[in-house]
Amino acid sequence: MIAPEVLDSLDQLTMPVLLCDGSGQIAHVNPAFCAWMGIGARRWVQQPVDMLLAPGSLLSGWMARALQLGHAERTPALRLEVAPNTEREAIVTVSPWRGPSGGIAALFE
């Protein structure tokens, strides 16, 4: 469980951010992410992070590497495409994050 004050802090950022649990399921997206992608928050929660990428690319691989190594990993430019007409290009930083309850997660920015 992610502390509400942590989610409130993420929601204040103007940079698009999403938080995944250790299995690669999206646990939270901030309003900047929703505005950038043009899709509301409810659409994202409990979806696999790999749904963001065009076929053939996997964010979960970058997430697994960051969690295994214990430090942030930065991707090359990736094409994000969730639905028709939502294509975006981004360089994603994936950071391991330990919540106060001890669960491991990854922060994507």
N, C-alpha and C positions, 0 to 999 in steps of 0.2 A: 504494500500500500504506500502510495506516495503522499507525503504530508501536504495538506492543502496550502500551506504557506509557500512551499516550493513551487507548486503549480501556479499560484498567484504571481510569484516572481517571474516565472517563465512567460506568463500572460502579459506582463508589462513590457517585455522586449519588443522592439520594432523589427528585429531580425526573425525570419521564419525559423521555428524550432519545433522538432517533434521528439518525443521520448518513447523509447521502446522497452519492453521488458526483455529479459534474457533470452526468450525464445523467438524474438523478432516480431512480436505483435505490437502494434502501435498502442501505447497507453495514454498518450496525451499529445495534442497539437495546440500551439498557441494561436491567437487570432491573426497574427502576422502571417503565419503559414497558410491559414485558411484563406485570407485575402489574396495572397500570392497565387495560390492554386485555384481560387474561385470556387471552392467547394467547402461546405460547412463542416464543423468539428465532428458531428455525429457520424458522418460518412467514414471517418478515418479510424475511430477507436475500435480496437480488437481486430483490425485488418493486418495482414502481413506487410511488413515494410517493403517487400519486393514488389508490391502492387504499384509502387511509384515509378518503376522503371520500364522503359521500352523492353520488348522481348529480347532475351539474351544477356541481360545485365542483372546483377544481383547485389543489392545493398547488404543483404544478410551476410555475405562473405566478408565485406568490409567490417561489419559489426563484429563478427566472430573473431576476426584478426585483432581488432582494437581491444576486445574483452580478453583475449588470450595474452596479448602483449602487455596489457595494462596501461596503455597510453593512447593518445588520440591518433587517428589515421585520417589522412586527407586523400580524397579520391581525385582522379583527373576529372575533366568536365564530363558530366553525365547528362543524358537526355531523360528527363522525367516526363512521363506521359500516362496519366491516369484514365483519361477519357478523351474522346475526339475534341480537338481544339483546346486542349489544356497543356500542350507541350511547353516545357520550360527547360532551360539548360542551367546546370548548377555544378559548382565544385562543393562537395559535401565534406564537412569535418565530422567524424564519428568519434565521440569521446566516451570511454567507460565511466559509469557513474554508480556509486554505491549509495543507495537510499538509507535513511535512518533505520529502517527495519532490517537492513542487511541484505536486501535483495539486490541483484546486479541488474543494471539497465544500461542503455546506451542513449546518449544525447546526440541528435543529428542537427547540425546547423549549417 
